Every structure is written in structure tokens, then in C-alpha cells.
């Protein structure tokens, strides 16, 4: 699909050689980001939006972004 290919051209993956924490991962990404805004997404976490507007999780973060850091989270029942 051309849409997915166009999105893929804008994505850069940076991989840690060994698990050494999120701060190390961000340092590895620093050169790629070069001072620009970026979205950090963990590859082993899946998000499903429950937005009444049917807006994706990433879409909600992008809408909230005003040039400052944005964090998205959802509380879950400890038994669920």
C-alpha cells in the first residue's frame, strides 16, 4: 500500500545492542532526532484507543502536542 510505504519512509529505528535502559536508548536516538520533536514508542507495547472521537493513541498524542513533552497513559484495574 502506498500510504504505508510513505509512512515507512519517515520512520527510523534505532536499536540498542543490549538492554541498558531507556536513557541509553534516548542517547542513541539523539543524533537521529537532531533537536526535532519525536514520538517514542515501545515495540513490545500495543495500544488500543477508546477515544469517543475514534482517534488513534498516536493521533491523540499528536493533537495534544504543543511543542512541549506529552505523555499518554491509561490506568487499568490491577485484577484485569
Secondary structure, 3 states (H helix, E strand, C coil): CHHHHHHHCCCCCCCCCCCCCHHHHHHHHHHHHCCCCCCCCCCCCCCCCCCCCCCCHHHHHHHHCCCCCCCCCCCCCCCC
